[in-house]
């Protein structure tokens, strides 16, 4: 699904439950490093920022985003890492950034899109069925983004492709209540049959009809949503200029991180 113009009037709260995919992983790693007491002498900020940025770049490169969006997102994460190392952004502001990203639609889109690519694009379904699945993906994204679908309502939808057919979704949190993970308890893609995917689609379409989610394409501009989340957190956007990191031109196959793993 190509990213287009942001649609829908609300930001999604489903993100507070979802801490996987794209940037959820990135900032959870950073929080774990700091709260967990992992420090490297006086250079812990440099080490933590570089490590997290490297992980971020790899996660983003493996995502379903376009090459241009991958480069734009990697550049922003690197810039945030640099500002954290240089103390332009404080640890308290980093926590606020994390919370803003979790509340944004970014993680919703990441999880739904990865689910689609991991299970449907590689399946033995017909081209017509895959097109139907892609529309279902759009509609689920919209329903979650506009808060017309809640996370627990996905459990019966996921049941056909989940372990033991339960559809059970497990959310893990830290002692302070911060969401640290989401386990959908799904079978590995290679263990899911075409008939189970068809059952998933039937369940999803039933829910989508109940929620009156329009049967039409739905695109979200991930970069704009990222920028809005950062601005909401610290009062400004963090957008690198063209020369930041001397990054190469965007590439669908291998958008390279501009300044990861630099150390000290």
C-alpha positions in Angstrom: 0.0 0.0 0.0 1.5 3.3 -1.1 1.4 6.1 1.4 -0.7 9.1 0.3 -2.6 11.8 2.0 -3.6 11.4 5.6 -7.3 10.6 6.0 -9.5 10.4 9.0 -10.1 13.0 11.7 -8.8 11.2 14.7 -5.5 9.8 15.9 -5.6 6.2 16.9 -5.3 5.1 20.5 -4.7 1.5 19.4 -1.0 2.4 19.3 -0.8 2.4 23.0 -1.4 -1.3 22.9 0.9 -2.0 20.0 4.7 -1.9 20.6 6.0 -3.8 17.7 7.0 -3.0 14.2 8.8 0.1 12.9 9.4 2.7 15.6 7.8 0.9 18.6 10.7 -1.4 18.7 13.2 1.4 18.4 12.0 3.5 21.3 11.3 0.5 23.5 14.9 -0.6 23.1 16.1 2.8 24.2 13.8 2.8 27.2 15.0 -0.7 28.2 18.6 0.4 27.9 18.1 3.3 30.2 15.6 2.1 32.7 17.4 -1.3 32.8 20.5 0.4 34.0 22.6 -0.3 30.9 25.2 2.4 30.8 28.7 2.7 29.2 30.7 5.1 31.4 29.9 8.7 30.5 29.2 7.8 26.9 26.0 5.9 27.6 23.9 8.4 25.6 26.1 8.0 22.5 26.1 4.2 22.9 22.4 4.0 23.4 21.5 6.4 20.6 23.9 4.7 18.1 22.7 1.2 19.0 19.0 2.2 18.8 19.5 4.1 15.5 21.2 1.0 14.0 18.3 -1.2 15.1 15.8 1.4 13.8 17.5 1.5 10.4 17.3 -2.3 10.0 13.7 -2.5 11.1 12.7 0.3 8.8 14.6 -1.2 5.9 12.7 -4.5 6.4 9.3 -2.7 6.5 6.7 -2.4 3.7 7.4 1.3 3.3 8.5 2.8 0.0 12.2 3.5 -0.6 11.6 7.2 -0.3 9.7 6.9 3.0 12.3 4.5 4.4 15.1 7.1 3.8 13.0 9.9 5.2 12.2 7.9 8.3 15.7 6.7 8.9 17.0 10.3 8.5 14.6 11.5 11.1 15.4 8.7 13.6 19.1 9.4 13.1 18.6 13.2 13.7 16.7 12.4 16.9 19.6 10.2 18.0 22.1 12.9 17.3 20.1 15.5 19.3 19.8 13.0 22.2 23.6 12.5 22.2 24.2 16.2 22.0 21.6 16.8 24.8 19.5 19.0 22.6 16.8 16.5 23.5 16.6 15.4 27.1 15.8 12.0 28.4 12.4 13.3 29.6 11.7 14.6 26.1 12.7 11.3 24.6 10.1 9.6 26.8 7.5 12.1 25.6 8.5 11.4 22.0 8.1 7.6 22.7 4.6 8.2 24.1 3.6 10.4 21.2 4.7 7.8 18.7 2.8 5.1 20.5 -0.3 7.2 20.4 0.1 8.0 16.7 -1.3 5.9 13.9 2.2 4.7 12.8 2.2 1.5 14.8 -1.3 0.7 13.8 -0.3 0.9 10.1 2.9 -1.0 10.7 1.2 -4.0 12.4 -1.7 -4.3 10.0 0.6 -3.9 6.9 3.1 -6.5 8.2 0.3 -8.9 8.9 -0.9 -8.5 5.3 2.6 -8.9 3.8 3.7 -11.8 6.0 0.6 -13.9 5.5 -1.3 -12.9 2.3 1.3 -11.8 -0.2 3.2 -15.1 0.1 0.1 -17.3 0.2 -1.4 -19.5 -2.4 -4.5 -17.4 -2.7 -5.6 -16.3 -6.2 -4.8 -12.8 -7.4 -8.5 -11.9 -6.9 -8.4 -13.1 -3.3 -5.2 -11.2 -2.7 -6.8 -8.0 -4.0 -9.7 -8.7 -1.7 -7.3 -9.1 1.2 -5.6 -5.8 0.3 -8.9 -4.0 0.5 -9.6 -5.6 3.9 -6.2 -4.4 5.0 -7.1 -0.8 4.0 -10.4 -1.0 5.8 -8.9 -2.5 9.0 -6.3 0.2 9.0 -9.0 2.9 8.7 -11.1 1.3 11.4 -8.3 1.2 13.9 -7.0 4.7 12.9 -10.4 6.3 13.4 -11.0 4.3 16.6 -14.1 2.6 15.1 -12.4 -0.8 15.8 -10.9 -1.6 19.2 -8.0 -4.0 19.5 -10.0 -6.7 21.5 -12.5 -6.8 18.6 -9.8 -8.3 16.4 -9.6 -11.4 18.5 -12.4 -13.3 16.7 -11.0 -12.0 13.4 -7.6 -13.4 14.1 -8.8 -16.7 15.5 -8.5 -18.8 12.2 -4.8 -17.9 11.9 -3.9 -17.9 15.6 -2.4 -20.6 17.8 -5.0 -23.0 19.1 -7.6 -20.9 17.3 -8.0 -18.6 20.3 -7.3 -15.3 18.7 -5.9 -14.3 22.1 -4.0 -11.0 22.1 -1.5 -10.5 24.9 -0.3 -7.1 25.9 2.7 -6.7 28.1 3.5 -3.6 30.2 6.3 -2.4 32.5 5.8 -1.7 36.2 4.9 1.9 35.4 2.2 0.9 33.0 4.2 1.6 29.8 3.3 -0.8 27.0 6.4 -2.9 26.1 5.0 -5.5 23.7 2.1 -7.1 21.9 1.8 -10.8 21.1 -0.9 -11.7 18.6 -0.3 -15.4 19.2 -0.4 -16.2 15.5 0.8 -19.3 13.8 3.9 -19.0 11.6 2.9 -17.9 8.1 4.1 -21.2 6.6 1.7 -23.1 8.9 -1.4 -21.1 7.9 -3.5 -22.6 5.2 -5.4 -20.9 2.4 -8.7 -21.9 3.9 -7.6 -20.3 7.2 -6.8 -17.1 5.5 -10.2 -17.1 3.8 -11.8 -17.6 7.2 -9.8 -14.6 8.5 -11.1 -12.5 5.5 -14.7 -13.6 6.1 -14.5 -12.7 9.8 -12.8 -9.4 9.0 -15.4 -8.4 6.4 -18.2 -9.2 8.9 -16.6 -6.9 11.5 -16.0 -4.2 8.9 -19.6 -4.2 7.8 -20.8 -4.1 11.4 -18.6 -1.0 11.9 -19.7 0.5 8.6 -16.1 1.0 7.4 -16.3 2.1 3.8 -15.2 -0.4 1.1 -12.6 1.9 -0.5 -8.8 2.5 -0.5 -7.3 4.2 2.6 -3.8 5.6 2.7 -1.9 7.3 5.5 1.2 9.5 5.0 3.5 7.9 7.5 6.2 10.6 7.4 3.6 13.4 8.1 2.2 11.3 11.0 5.7 10.9 12.4 6.5 14.6 12.1 3.2 15.5 13.8 3.9 13.1 16.6 7.3 14.6 17.2 5.9 18.1 17.1 3.2 17.2 19.6 5.9 15.8 21.9 8.5 18.5 21.9 6.9 21.5 20.1 8.9 21.2 16.9 9.5 18.9 14.0 12.9 17.2 13.5 13.4 17.1 9.7 17.0 16.6 8.4 18.1 18.7 5.5 19.4 17.2 2.3 23.0 17.1 3.5 22.4 15.3 6.8 24.6 12.2 6.9 25.4 12.5 3.2 22.8 9.7 2.7 22.5 8.0 -0.7 19.4 8.3 -3.0 16.3 6.4 -1.9 16.1 2.8 -3.0 13.3 0.3 -2.7 15.8 -2.6 -2.3 18.4 -1.2 0.0 18.0 2.3 1.5 21.1 2.6 3.6 21.2 4.3 7.0 23.1 7.6 6.8 25.0 7.7 10.1 24.3 4.6 12.2 26.8 2.8 14.4 29.1 5.8 14.5 30.0 5.4 18.2 31.4 8.1 20.5 
